[in-house]
Amino acid sequence: MSLSYFTNFARTKYVFRFLTLTVLGLLAVTSLGALSPSPEVIKMFPLDLGGFHQVESVRPLLTLAKDGVIQPEYLAPLTDPGNPSPVLAAEAEYLSAKGDKLLVEIVRAQNDSEAYSLYTLVRKKMRETESADLKRGSVGTESVVTTRALAFFKGTTFARVTNENGRNSEPANELALLLAGTFDKGEDDIPVLVKHLPDWQTSQRNAIYAVNIGTLRNAIPNQPVLNELSFDGGTEAVTASYGQSQLVIVEFTTPQLSIDNDNRIWTKIKELKSQGQPAPTAYRRVGNYSVFVFNAPDEKTANAQVDQVKYEQVVQWLGDDPHMADRLQRYFSGITSGVLVAVLKSSGLSLVFCLGLGGLIGALLFRHRRAQKAALYSDAGGATRLNLDELTGTSNSQRLLDSGKHPEADS
């Protein structure tokens, strides 16, 4: 075979791969919504926003779909079978007053967790392409900035703004901040499950959040045990790297779902180990969590990481809380006992202070009066003191009566 044959074959292969990715992207966009944006989608893109003006009409979301971020298996399972496309997604181009052309991509998800999941996927993609320029932003609930783009999520909305003219993120930051002001803030926080990661303040910066199995498969490839997980019923998961280890926490909404998945997972792990296939280094069910550790250096290290995951149950009543009266009683009992203890402590301290101050004043008065009495009386007890040692002062003799003489009586 000639060299030209291999060259043509390689070109054909790359063209076929490009066409395949394009078709997959179009299929993903089609699954998210119609090719013609709905009025609800168009409302997400104001014609004028600050000093920015929309220069092209709203079109289907193609860029994120081609990047492989928007896929049905990355989105949460449908909760309403009658609504085949609960996610609203589109893109449009804006022009700034200074002539910067910016691409705006917006995805309105089913819930805050799904929007955050898309944000973590895009953050990972941006880190892989512009790792040296990645930094934390201050738009929306959480954002990430490169030299030419800013991605953020706020409530149920994920958005990315990219400066197409060059490597200057200031116009993107300005437009993103204006866009964020038009979105509902939702819970205005990252999902609680992320905060259950060990050292979550640090690890959450690189964490990947999943509301469907596709996200976990992409984050941790070649691990067949993940296929046993079911994301029905609102199951969510988070994964983060700790050195060479990858920790995964899967949260199920009910104990029954947790138990069912746990049984399937243990069966699959035994099967994988017997066949010599890849398996988690450690696995454990913690409350309603299924905790995995993959690619750890040893089992002891993996189990130590699992030990750091604590299950914290949160119960929310749809109606009135039936235990509200008991909780209020305990609350007021605690307040009453606390006030009583505080009063006793303050009374005791006041008593000790008064007794101490009274004792000090009494001692000073006693010493003062004793000193006064000592000055009025001699040490002889009132008797005449003889000046035998010539130490007694000279007395005034003019005031003494002559011996043998008596004062004359009055005539």
C-alpha positions as CSV (number, residue, x, y, z in Angstrom):
1,M,0.0,0.0,0.0
2,S,1.2,3.5,-0.9
3,L,1.8,6.4,1.6
4,S,-1.0,8.3,-0.1
5,Y,-3.4,5.6,0.8
6,F,-2.6,5.9,4.5
7,T,-2.8,9.6,4.3
8,N,-6.2,9.6,2.7
9,F,-7.3,7.0,5.3
10,A,-6.2,9.2,8.2
11,R,-7.9,12.2,6.7
12,T,-11.1,10.2,6.2
13,K,-10.9,9.0,9.8
14,Y,-10.6,12.5,11.2
15,V,-13.4,13.8,9.0
16,F,-15.6,10.9,10.2
17,R,-14.8,11.6,13.8
18,F,-15.6,15.3,13.3
19,L,-18.9,14.5,11.7
20,T,-19.7,12.1,14.4
21,L,-19.1,14.7,17.2
22,T,-21.1,17.2,15.2
23,V,-24.1,14.8,14.9
24,L,-23.9,13.9,18.6
25,G,-23.9,17.6,19.4
26,L,-26.9,18.3,17.2
27,L,-28.7,15.3,18.8
28,A,-28.0,16.6,22.2
29,V,-29.3,20.0,21.3
30,T,-32.4,18.5,19.7
31,S,-33.0,16.5,22.9
32,L,-32.8,19.7,25.0
33,G,-35.3,21.6,22.9
34,A,-36.5,22.5,19.5
35,L,-34.2,24.0,17.0
36,S,-36.3,27.2,17.0
37,P,-36.0,28.7,20.5
38,S,-39.2,29.1,22.4
39,P,-40.5,32.5,23.7
40,E,-39.4,31.4,27.2
41,V,-35.9,30.8,26.0
42,I,-35.8,34.1,24.2
43,K,-36.7,35.9,27.4
44,M,-33.4,34.7,29.0
45,F,-31.5,37.0,26.5
46,P,-32.3,40.7,26.9
47,L,-31.9,42.7,23.7
48,D,-30.0,45.4,25.6
49,L,-28.2,45.0,28.9
50,G,-26.1,47.9,30.2
51,G,-23.8,48.9,27.4
52,F,-24.2,45.6,25.5
53,H,-26.6,44.9,22.6
54,Q,-27.7,41.6,21.1
55,V,-26.4,41.5,17.5
56,E,-27.6,38.1,16.5
57,S,-30.9,36.3,17.3
58,V,-31.0,33.6,19.9
59,R,-30.0,30.2,18.5
60,P,-29.8,26.6,19.8
61,L,-26.9,25.8,22.1
62,L,-24.2,24.4,19.9
63,T,-20.8,25.3,21.5
64,L,-21.3,23.5,24.8
65,A,-22.9,20.5,22.9
66,K,-19.8,20.2,20.7
67,D,-17.6,20.3,23.8
68,G,-19.5,17.3,25.1
69,V,-20.8,19.0,28.2
70,I,-24.5,19.0,27.3
71,Q,-25.6,15.4,27.1
72,P,-28.8,13.7,28.2
73,E,-26.9,11.3,30.5
74,Y,-25.3,14.3,32.3
75,L,-28.7,15.8,33.1
76,A,-31.0,14.7,35.9
77,P,-33.6,12.0,35.1
78,L,-36.9,13.5,34.0
79,T,-39.4,13.9,36.9
80,D,-42.3,14.8,34.6
81,P,-42.7,12.3,31.8
82,G,-45.1,14.7,30.1
83,N,-42.3,17.3,29.7
84,P,-39.7,15.7,27.4
85,S,-37.4,18.8,27.6
86,P,-37.4,20.4,31.0
87,V,-34.0,22.1,30.4
88,L,-34.0,25.4,28.5
89,A,-30.7,26.1,26.6
90,A,-29.6,28.6,23.9
91,E,-26.8,31.0,23.0
92,A,-26.6,34.4,21.5
93,E,-23.9,37.0,20.6
94,Y,-23.6,40.5,22.1
95,L,-21.6,43.6,21.2
96,S,-20.1,45.9,23.8
97,A,-19.9,49.7,23.4
98,K,-16.2,49.3,22.8
99,G,-16.7,46.8,20.0
100,D,-16.1,43.5,21.9
101,K,-18.0,40.6,20.5
102,L,-19.2,38.2,23.2
103,L,-20.8,34.8,23.1
104,V,-23.4,34.1,25.8
105,E,-24.5,30.6,26.6
106,I,-27.3,30.0,29.1
107,V,-28.8,26.8,30.4
108,R,-31.9,26.9,32.7
109,A,-31.8,23.5,34.6
110,Q,-34.5,21.7,36.5
111,N,-33.0,22.5,39.9
112,D,-30.0,24.2,41.6
113,S,-28.0,20.9,41.8
114,E,-28.3,20.3,38.0
115,A,-27.1,23.8,37.3
116,Y,-24.1,23.3,39.7
117,S,-23.3,20.0,38.0
118,L,-23.1,21.7,34.6
119,Y,-20.9,24.4,36.1
120,T,-18.5,21.8,37.5
121,L,-18.3,20.1,34.1
122,V,-17.6,23.3,32.3
123,R,-15.1,24.3,35.0
124,K,-13.2,21.1,34.4
125,K,-13.2,21.7,30.6
126,M,-11.9,25.2,31.1
127,R,-9.2,24.0,33.4
128,E,-8.0,21.5,30.8
129,T,-7.8,24.1,28.1
130,E,-6.7,27.2,30.1
131,S,-5.3,25.7,33.3
132,A,-2.7,28.4,33.8
133,D,-5.3,31.2,33.6
134,L,-8.1,29.7,35.7
135,K,-9.1,31.7,38.8
136,R,-12.1,32.1,41.1
137,G,-14.7,34.7,40.1
138,S,-17.2,36.7,42.1
139,V,-20.3,36.4,39.9
140,G,-23.5,34.5,40.8
141,T,-23.3,31.9,43.5
142,E,-20.0,30.7,42.3
143,S,-17.9,31.5,39.2
144,V,-14.6,30.8,37.4
145,V,-12.6,33.1,35.2
146,T,-10.1,32.7,32.4
147,T,-8.3,35.3,30.4
148,R,-11.2,35.5,27.9
149,A,-14.3,33.9,29.5
150,L,-16.3,33.6,32.7
151,A,-18.6,30.8,33.7
152,F,-21.0,30.8,36.7
153,F,-24.2,29.4,38.1
154,K,-26.9,31.0,40.1
155,G,-30.0,29.2,41.3
156,T,-31.2,27.0,38.5
157,T,-29.3,28.8,35.8
158,F,-25.8,28.1,34.4
159,A,-24.2,30.6,32.0
160,R,-20.9,31.3,30.3
161,V,-19.7,34.5,28.6
162,T,-16.8,34.4,26.2
163,N,-15.0,37.3,24.6
164,E,-14.5,36.2,21.0
165,N,-12.3,39.2,20.1
166,G,-9.3,38.4,22.2
167,R,-7.8,37.5,25.6
168,N,-9.5,40.1,27.7
169,S,-11.9,39.0,30.4
170,E,-13.1,42.4,31.5
171,P,-16.0,42.7,29.0
172,A,-17.1,39.1,29.8
173,N,-17.0,39.9,33.5
174,E,-19.1,43.0,33.0
175,L,-21.7,41.3,30.9
176,A,-21.8,38.2,33.2
177,L,-22.5,40.4,36.2
178,L,-25.4,42.1,34.4
179,L,-26.8,38.8,33.3
180,A,-26.6,37.3,36.9
181,G,-28.7,40.2,38.1
182,T,-31.6,38.9,35.9
183,F,-31.5,35.4,37.3
184,D,-33.3,34.1,40.4
185,K,-30.8,33.3,43.2
186,G,-32.5,30.1,44.3
187,E,-30.9,28.6,47.4
188,D,-27.9,30.8,46.8
189,D,-25.4,28.1,47.9
190,I,-23.6,25.1,46.6
191,P,-25.2,21.7,47.3
192,V,-24.9,20.5,50.9
193,L,-23.4,17.2,49.8
194,V,-20.2,19.0,48.6
195,K,-19.7,20.2,52.2
196,H,-19.5,16.6,53.3
197,L,-16.3,16.0,51.4
198,P,-13.2,15.7,53.6
199,D,-11.5,19.2,53.7
200,W,-14.3,20.4,51.5
201,Q,-13.2,24.1,51.4
202,T,-10.2,23.0,49.4
203,S,-11.4,19.9,47.6
204,Q,-14.6,21.5,46.3
205,R,-12.6,23.7,44.0
206,N,-11.9,20.7,41.8
207,A,-14.9,18.6,42.6
208,I,-17.3,17.2,40.0
209,Y,-21.0,17.1,40.9
210,A,-23.3,14.5,39.3
211,V,-27.1,14.3,39.0
212,N,-26.8,11.3,36.5
213,I,-24.5,8.4,35.9
214,G,-22.9,9.9,32.8
215,T,-21.0,12.5,34.8
216,L,-19.5,9.9,37.1
217,R,-18.5,7.7,34.2
218,N,-16.7,10.7,32.6
219,A,-15.0,11.7,35.8
220,I,-13.9,8.1,36.8
221,P,-13.6,6.0,33.7
222,N,-13.1,2.2,33.6
223,Q,-15.0,1.4,36.8
224,P,-17.9,-1.0,36.0
225,V,-19.2,-0.9,39.5
226,L,-20.6,2.6,38.9
227,N,-23.1,1.1,36.4
228,E,-24.9,-0.4,39.3
229,L,-25.9,3.0,40.6
230,S,-29.5,4.3,40.0
231,F,-30.1,8.0,40.0
232,D,-33.8,7.7,40.1
233,G,-35.7,9.5,42.9
234,G,-33.3,12.5,43.1
235,T,-30.0,10.7,43.8
236,E,-27.0,13.0,43.6
237,A,-23.2,12.4,43.9
238,V,-19.9,14.3,44.2
239,T,-16.4,13.2,43.5
240,A,-13.1,14.8,44.3
241,S,-9.4,13.8,44.1
242,Y,-7.1,13.4,47.1
243,G,-3.6,12.8,45.7
244,Q,-4.0,9.8,43.4
245,S,-7.2,8.6,45.2
246,Q,-10.7,9.5,43.9
247,L,-13.4,9.8,46.5
248,V,-17.1,9.4,45.5
249,I,-20.1,10.1,47.7
250,V,-23.5,9.1,46.4
251,E,-26.5,10.3,48.4
252,F,-29.8,8.5,48.1
253,T,-33.0,10.2,49.1
254,T,-34.5,7.2,51.1
255,P,-33.0,4.4,53.2
256,Q,-34.7,1.8,50.9
257,L,-33.0,3.2,47.8
258,S,-29.7,3.2,49.7
259,I,-30.1,-0.4,50.8
260,D,-31.1,-1.6,47.3
261,N,-28.1,0.1,45.7
262,D,-25.8,-1.2,48.4
263,N,-26.8,-4.8,47.7
264,R,-26.2,-4.4,44.0
265,I,-22.9,-2.7,44.6
266,W,-21.6,-5.5,46.9
267,T,-22.6,-8.2,44.5
268,K,-20.9,-6.4,41.6
269,I,-17.7,-5.8,43.7
270,K,-17.4,-9.5,44.5
271,E,-17.9,-10.4,40.8
272,L,-15.3,-7.9,39.6
273,K,-12.7,-9.1,42.1
274,S,-13.3,-12.7,41.2
275,Q,-12.8,-11.8,37.5
276,G,-9.7,-9.6,38.2
277,Q,-11.4,-6.5,36.8
278,P,-11.0,-2.9,38.2
279,A,-12.9,-2.4,41.5
280,P,-12.9,0.2,44.2
281,T,-10.1,0.1,46.7
282,A,-12.7,0.7,49.5
283,Y,-16.4,0.9,49.7
284,R,-18.8,1.4,52.5
285,R,-22.5,2.4,53.1
286,V,-22.6,5.4,55.5
287,G,-26.2,6.2,56.4
288,N,-27.9,7.0,53.1
289,Y,-24.5,7.5,51.5
290,S,-22.6,5.0,49.3
291,V,-18.9,6.0,49.6
292,F,-16.3,4.8,47.1
293,V,-12.5,5.3,47.0
294,F,-10.8,4.4,43.7
295,N,-7.2,4.2,42.7
296,A,-5.9,4.6,46.3
297,P,-2.3,3.4,47.1
298,D,-3.6,0.9,49.6
299,E,-6.7,-0.3,51.4
300,K,-5.7,1.3,54.7
301,T,-5.4,4.7,53.1
302,A,-8.7,4.2,51.3
303,N,-10.6,3.2,54.5
304,A,-9.1,6.2,56.3
305,Q,-10.6,8.5,53.7
306,V,-14.0,6.8,54.0
307,D,-13.8,7.3,57.8
308,Q,-13.8,11.0,57.3
309,V,-17.2,11.0,55.6
310,K,-20.1,11.6,58.1
311,Y,-23.7,11.2,57.2
312,E,-25.9,14.1,58.4
313,Q,-29.6,13.5,58.1
314,V,-31.8,16.5,57.4
315,V,-35.6,16.0,57.6
316,Q,-38.0,18.6,56.1
317,W,-41.7,18.3,56.8
318,L,-44.0,19.2,53.9
319,G,-46.7,20.4,56.4
320,D,-46.6,21.3,60.0
321,D,-43.9,19.7,62.0
322,P,-45.6,17.2,64.4
323,H,-42.7,17.5,66.8
324,M,-42.7,21.3,67.0
325,A,-44.3,21.4,70.5
326,D,-41.7,19.0,71.9
327,R,-38.9,21.0,70.4
328,L,-40.3,24.3,71.7
329,Q,-40.7,22.7,75.2
330,R,-37.1,21.6,75.2
331,Y,-36.0,25.0,73.9
332,F,-37.8,27.0,76.6
333,S,-36.7,24.5,79.3
334,G,-33.2,25.0,78.2
335,I,-33.6,28.8,78.3
336,T,-35.2,28.7,81.7
337,S,-32.5,26.5,83.2
338,G,-29.9,28.7,81.6
339,V,-31.4,31.8,83.1
340,L,-31.7,30.1,86.5
341,V,-28.0,29.0,86.5
342,A,-27.0,32.5,85.4
343,V,-29.0,34.1,88.3
344,L,-27.5,31.7,90.8
345,K,-24.0,32.4,89.6
346,S,-24.5,36.2,89.6
347,S,-26.1,36.1,93.1
348,G,-23.2,33.9,94.5
349,L,-20.6,36.3,93.0
350,S,-22.5,39.3,94.4
351,L,-22.6,37.7,97.9
352,V,-19.0,36.8,97.9
353,F,-18.1,40.3,96.7
354,C,-20.3,42.0,99.4
355,L,-18.9,39.7,102.2
356,G,-15.3,40.5,101.1
357,L,-15.9,44.2,100.9
358,G,-17.7,44.3,104.3
359,G,-14.9,42.3,105.9
360,L,-12.3,44.7,104.5
361,I,-14.1,47.8,105.7
362,G,-14.8,46.3,109.1
363,A,-11.1,45.4,109.6
364,L,-10.1,49.0,108.6
365,L,-12.6,50.5,111.1
366,F,-11.5,48.2,113.9
367,R,-7.8,49.1,113.5
368,H,-8.7,52.8,113.3
369,R,-10.7,52.8,116.5
370,R,-8.1,50.7,118.4
371,A,-5.4,53.3,117.4
372,Q,-7.6,56.1,118.8
373,K,-8.0,54.3,122.2
374,A,-4.3,53.7,122.4
375,A,-3.7,57.5,122.2
376,L,-6.1,58.4,125.1
377,Y,-4.7,56.0,127.7
378,S,-1.2,55.5,129.0
379,D,0.5,52.2,129.2
380,A,0.4,52.4,133.0
381,G,-3.3,51.9,133.1
382,G,-4.0,55.4,134.5
383,A,-1.6,55.1,137.4
384,T,1.1,57.8,138.2
385,R,4.3,57.0,136.3
386,L,7.6,57.7,138.2
387,N,10.3,59.3,136.2
388,L,13.0,57.0,137.4
389,D,14.7,56.7,134.0
390,E,14.4,60.4,133.3
391,L,12.7,59.7,130.1
392,T,9.3,61.2,131.0
393,G,8.9,64.7,129.7
394,T,9.1,67.8,132.1
395,S,5.8,68.6,133.7
396,N,4.5,72.2,134.0
397,S,5.1,73.0,137.7
398,Q,3.1,76.2,137.6
399,R,0.0,74.2,137.5
400,L,0.8,72.2,140.6
401,L,-0.4,73.2,144.1
402,D,2.2,74.2,146.8
403,S,2.7,71.5,149.4
404,G,0.9,72.2,152.7
405,K,-1.1,75.0,151.2
406,H,-4.7,75.0,150.4
407,P,-6.5,77.4,148.2
408,E,-8.2,80.2,150.0
409,A,-11.8,79.9,150.4
410,D,-14.1,82.3,149.0
411,S,-14.9,85.1,151.4
